[in-house]
């Protein structure tokens, strides 16, 4: 009976997607962001995202502390090592795939584009250095990190607390029980929020399409095709094959099992906001043990950015081509590793997407003004690259389950 309710829920979410697309097109024709209805739609979408974000901090903290406190420390080290190797490897694969596609398609060659103004955040602030990224891992003030939802610092703090509770043994039983109950409470709230998922998806898609419209796509169609083509190959071929070969789950079963978090990612454009849905789904649909999902999904939602790395690799070469700049093999390898490191390391930086692009462009001396060329379609592409990011998180949980095994 529970399985049927989940299936019906997916059908309602798909209906929400269709309503959002049609409603967004109609909203755009009615004036887009200037339409009186736009503010109402935008408010509804914001409220839905806030509901998801409301539960992120208690869920991540409780999940990681519970996982770290309940595992043997040697086992925890193995689990962490495999998690980081998988996430890093798939991110490198994604960036490499992006470079291959953009070299084959040459989307920026001959492009005549009108650049938008460089975002104010980039004009006023310097992008983080590598030392800043490392420094940002450890919170100077854990309370401030929690209040600011700085995911990288929240993860490191939670793991440290969990390991400390683990070493304390039975003396920390009361604290462990409390944290476990916070986790259960968070999952109850997640279930409530999921009932609103079809409505939230419809409102968020309606807002995105209503604001952007379709006229901005034509000048950047080839660039969008390169990005979406790469994301499609990585999301429908590369990741499902890895899950099949290393996780033992057939591609069709894997993709069907993660339909709900993928759709949530599409509408919210946020791996963090999708995190509660991803955790619940991999446990229910893909039979991932709770201790694995609680450990690797929060980490993945923060540092596993396959879609982002692919997008930044394509965008960097597109900008180079649009300006008539040729990047040799060495420079493209620099783009590959810079996109990978930036996507992994800048998770806790505000406006991370903009700043990671700056890091990649600066690494090969490309003009920062090139970011203005692609801003018009960034919001739409962000939806799809987030889907791939979330799929990679879920794939990691399945693979870890098969490699590490049930505890």
GIZI-V374383 format. One record per backbone hydrogen bond with DSSP energy under -1.0 kcal/mol. CO is the residue of the C=O (numbers start at 1). NH is the residue of the N-H. E is the energy in kcal/mol with one decimal. If there is no record, write none. Layout:
CO_NH_E ; CO_NH_E
This chain:
1_5_-1.9 ; 2_6_-1.9 ; 3_7_-2.1 ; 4_8_-2.7 ; 5_9_-2.1 ; 6_10_-1.9 ; 7_11_-1.9 ; 8_12_-2.1 ; 9_13_-2.1 ; 10_14_-2.5 ; 11_15_-2.1 ; 12_16_-2.0 ; 13_17_-2.0 ; 14_18_-2.2 ; 15_19_-2.6 ; 16_20_-2.5 ; 17_21_-2.5 ; 18_22_-2.5 ; 19_23_-2.9 ; 20_24_-2.3 ; 21_25_-2.1 ; 22_26_-2.2 ; 23_27_-2.6 ; 24_28_-2.3 ; 25_29_-1.9 ; 26_30_-1.4 ; 27_32_-2.4 ; 28_31_-1.3 ; 31_34_-1.9 ; 32_35_-1.7 ; 37_41_-2.4 ; 38_42_-3.0 ; 39_43_-2.3 ; 40_44_-2.2 ; 41_45_-2.3 ; 42_46_-2.5 ; 43_47_-2.3 ; 44_48_-1.8 ; 45_49_-2.2 ; 46_50_-2.5 ; 47_51_-1.9 ; 48_52_-1.8 ; 49_53_-3.0 ; 50_54_-2.2 ; 55_59_-1.9 ; 56_60_-3.2 ; 57_61_-2.6 ; 58_62_-2.2 ; 59_63_-2.5 ; 60_64_-2.6 ; 61_65_-2.3 ; 62_66_-2.3 ; 63_67_-2.5 ; 64_68_-2.8 ; 65_69_-2.5 ; 66_70_-1.3 ; 72_76_-2.7 ; 73_77_-1.9 ; 74_78_-1.8 ; 75_79_-2.5 ; 76_80_-2.6 ; 77_81_-2.3 ; 78_82_-2.4 ; 79_83_-2.1 ; 80_84_-2.3 ; 81_85_-2.2 ; 82_86_-2.6 ; 83_87_-2.5 ; 84_88_-2.4 ; 85_89_-2.6 ; 86_90_-2.5 ; 87_91_-1.6 ; 88_92_-2.2 ; 89_93_-2.4 ; 90_94_-2.2 ; 91_95_-2.3 ; 92_96_-2.5 ; 93_97_-2.5 ; 94_98_-2.2 ; 95_99_-1.9 ; 96_100_-2.3 ; 97_101_-2.4 ; 98_102_-2.3 ; 99_103_-1.8 ; 100_104_-1.6 ; 101_105_-2.7 ; 102_106_-2.0 ; 108_111_-1.7 ; 119_123_-1.7 ; 120_124_-2.2 ; 121_125_-1.5 ; 129_133_-2.0 ; 130_134_-2.0 ; 131_135_-2.8 ; 132_136_-2.0 ; 134_137_-1.4 ; 141_145_-2.1 ; 142_146_-2.3 ; 143_147_-2.4 ; 144_148_-2.5 ; 145_150_-2.4 ; 149_151_-1.3 ; 150_154_-2.5 ; 151_155_-2.6 ; 152_156_-2.0 ; 153_157_-2.5 ; 154_158_-2.5 ; 155_159_-2.5 ; 156_160_-2.1 ; 157_161_-2.4 ; 158_162_-2.6 ; 159_163_-2.6 ; 160_164_-2.2 ; 161_165_-2.4 ; 162_166_-2.1 ; 163_167_-2.3 ; 164_168_-1.4 ; 168_171_-1.3 ; 169_172_-1.5 ; 170_173_-1.8 ; 172_176_-2.6 ; 173_177_-2.4 ; 174_178_-2.1 ; 175_179_-2.6 ; 176_180_-2.4 ; 177_181_-2.0 ; 178_182_-2.0 ; 179_183_-2.1 ; 180_184_-2.2 ; 181_185_-2.4 ; 182_186_-2.4 ; 183_187_-2.0 ; 184_188_-1.7 ; 185_189_-1.8 ; 186_190_-2.1 ; 187_191_-2.1 ; 188_192_-1.7 ; 189_193_-2.4 ; 190_194_-2.2 ; 193_196_-1.7 ; 194_197_-1.4 ; 196_200_-2.7 ; 197_201_-2.9 ; 198_202_-2.0 ; 199_203_-2.4 ; 200_204_-2.5 ; 201_205_-2.4 ; 202_206_-2.2 ; 203_207_-2.1 ; 204_208_-2.3 ; 205_209_-2.7 ; 206_210_-2.2 ; 207_211_-1.9 ; 208_212_-2.1 ; 209_213_-2.7 ; 214_217_-1.4 ; 218_221_-1.4 ; 220_224_-3.0 ; 221_225_-2.4 ; 222_226_-1.9 ; 223_227_-2.2 ; 224_228_-3.1 ; 225_229_-2.4 ; 226_230_-2.1 ; 227_231_-2.5 ; 228_232_-2.4 ; 229_233_-2.3 ; 230_234_-2.6 ; 231_235_-2.8 ; 232_236_-2.9 ; 233_237_-1.8 ; 233_238_-2.1 ; 234_239_-2.8 ; 237_241_-2.0 ; 238_242_-2.2 ; 239_243_-2.5 ; 240_244_-2.1 ; 241_245_-3.1 ; 242_246_-3.0 ; 243_247_-1.4 ; 243_249_-1.3 ; 250_254_-2.4 ; 251_255_-2.9 ; 252_256_-1.9 ; 253_257_-2.2 ; 254_258_-1.5 ; 256_259_-1.2 ; 258_262_-2.0 ; 259_263_-2.3 ; 260_264_-2.2 ; 261_265_-2.5 ; 262_266_-2.1 ; 263_267_-1.8 ; 264_268_-2.5 ; 265_269_-2.4 ; 270_274_-1.5 ; 274_278_-2.4 ; 275_279_-2.6 ; 276_280_-1.9 ; 277_281_-2.3 ; 278_282_-2.5 ; 279_283_-1.5 ; 280_284_-1.9 ; 281_285_-3.4 ; 282_288_-2.2 ; 289_293_-2.2 ; 290_294_-2.6 ; 292_296_-2.9 ; 293_297_-1.5 ; 296_300_-2.9 ; 297_301_-2.7 ; 299_303_-2.8 ; 300_304_-2.0 ; 305_309_-2.5 ; 306_310_-2.4 ; 307_311_-2.4 ; 308_312_-2.5 ; 309_313_-2.0 ; 310_314_-2.3 ; 311_315_-2.9 ; 312_316_-2.3 ; 313_317_-1.7 ; 314_318_-2.5 ; 315_319_-2.6 ; 316_320_-2.0 ; 317_321_-2.7 ; 318_322_-2.7 ; 319_323_-1.7 ; 320_325_-3.4 ; 321_324_-1.3 ; 328_332_-2.2 ; 329_333_-2.1 ; 330_334_-1.9 ; 331_335_-2.1 ; 332_336_-2.3 ; 333_337_-2.3 ; 334_338_-2.6 ; 335_339_-2.7 ; 336_340_-1.7 ; 337_341_-2.8 ; 338_342_-2.8 ; 339_343_-2.1 ; 340_344_-2.0 ; 341_345_-3.1 ; 342_346_-1.9 ; 346_349_-1.7 ; 351_355_-1.9 ; 352_356_-2.8 ; 353_357_-1.4 ; 354_358_-1.7 ; 355_359_-2.1 ; 356_360_-2.0 ; 357_361_-2.5 ; 358_362_-2.7 ; 359_363_-1.6 ; 361_366_-2.8 ; 362_365_-1.2 ; 367_370_-1.7 ; 368_371_-2.0 ; 369_372_-1.3 ; 370_373_-1.3 ; 371_374_-1.1 ; 372_116_-1.9 ; 377_381_-2.3 ; 378_382_-2.4 ; 379_383_-1.1 ; 380_384_-1.1 ; 381_385_-2.6 ; 382_386_-1.8 ; 383_387_-1.2 ; 384_388_-1.5 ; 385_389_-2.1 ; 386_390_-2.5 ; 387_391_-2.3 ; 388_392_-2.3 ; 389_393_-1.6 ; 390_394_-2.3 ; 391_395_-2.6 ; 392_396_-2.1 ; 393_397_-1.6 ; 394_398_-1.9 ; 395_399_-2.5 ; 396_400_-2.5 ; 397_401_-1.8 ; 398_402_-1.7 ; 399_403_-2.5 ; 400_404_-2.9 ; 401_405_-1.3
